[in-house]
Structures are given as C-alpha cells and as structure tokens.
Amino acid sequence: MSDETSAAKVEQPLDSGVARQWAEEAIRLYRRYAIEVVEAFRLCPYAAKARMDGKVHEVVCLEEEPDVPGVLSRVQAIVSMREVEIGLLLFPRVRMNRLEWARFVEALRKAHQAEASGMVMAMEAFHPDAAADVHDPERLIPFLRRTPDPTIQLVRLEVLERVRKGHDDGTVFVDPSETSSEFWLSQPATPSLRERIARANHETVLAHGVAFFEALFADIFRDRDQSYARFRGVPAANRSSTKPLKKQG
C-alpha cells in the first residue's frame, strides 16, 4: 500500500496521521468494490488471480487537483515494478465529474504513450457516478466501473496479450469450470477481448437485475461517506447521496 500527499496542488494540506488513515480507508473501500463486485461476479477474467498472487499495487493520491506530470510520475513508478501486473491510482479527494475524469485520464494516456518507452500500461478511467444503460454491452461498462473514488486502472499490455491468446507462462487467469468465464471464452474469435467481456458482463447484469447491482454500489458508497466524513470534517448525513442512480430509459 502506498499513500502520496506531496503533489503540488493540494488545497487543504493533511497531517501525516490523517493522510495515512485516509489512504488505508480508500484502499479498504476499493477492495470492497474489487471483491464484492468485480470478483464476486467475475466481471474481469484476471482480477482475482492477480490479487491473490500479489500482483496488484494500489496507490492513494490525496491531492484535490491532480496534474498530468504528477500522475505520470506515479505511472512510471508502477511501470518500474516488474512484479506488478495491475496498478490502481485512487483519488479520494478529486471532485471531477465522470466526463472530466475521462478527459483527464485520456490526457494521461497520451502522455504515457509519448514517453520514450512507449505505451506499457493500458489505462482505464473508473468513477463512482454512472447510470445503468442496459441497451448495449459497451454502454453498460461505466456503470460496472463505479469505484468508490475516481480511479485509474493500469494493466500491463503484455498481460492483456497473454489473456487474449488464452495462455500465459504457467499462470492460469481463467478457471474453465466457471460458467461466466466459459461464456466469453466461447464467443467467436472475431470480437475483441473487451467486447467479449462486455457481453458477458451485460448478461450478468441482466440476470441479476440492475437494482441488485445498484444496491451493492449504494452500500459501498454509504460506507465511503461515513468513513470519509471524519477526514473532511463534514457530518456523514450531509455528504453525497447514496441513493442508487436511475436507469436510463
């Protein structure tokens, strides 16, 4: 676990004790999402294996207004950790909306790609705010990426390539006995890995119901609001609503 509080843009400096506690809570809450949502419903074919093998690394970034150069330095640090396959940058103090966050991550992705070493990590933006659009598997993706805090997921491209090929150097990412894994692996070879996973996850949401997943997210967000209130000095009742978002019609 890492916590970083020295970025240039921190409008409300935190003492080391508060920073450490906040970082611990941010990681605890993220892991609730990872285990109770992603792993429990097999939304990602390699997440659980990577976590259990100790190949996931979380970094909590406590600045309120991150900038691309500062966050890029954290990406570079994770790139240098060869044992890490999945990196997660968690931003519990960022107040950007989902579209603003997506634009920031896209700028970061371009900066990473422009480095001398080229693109090493695939980057995806995760954000707590997204309605469930079940009309198309691709449009449902933001709903299932509702992490407690704005988050950047980094995955080594070589890991994704191993998964695409259906094998790796001795590490089994997918248990063929699991129905949901069989679903996306059994799809025609033409669709991309992303498309196959999106289709499987779409079927999972339809099978359980949107309201079921909204309740899971609401419970995690309620936990977040109550936990973070002590760091922000705001009563939990006055924090952001934990009511589930309505489905798009």
QUIJOLIN-V139390 format. One record per helix or strand of 3 or more residues. SS is the DSSP state (2 for helix, 1 for strand). FROM is the first residue (numbers start at 1). TO is the last residue. If there is no record, write none. Layout:
BEGIN
SS;FROM;TO  SS;FROM;TO
END
This chain:
BEGIN
1;2;4  2;16;39  2;47;52  1;56;61  2;68;80  1;86;91  2;98;113  1;121;126  2;137;144  1;150;156  2;157;165  2;179;185  2;193;208  2;210;232  2;236;238
END
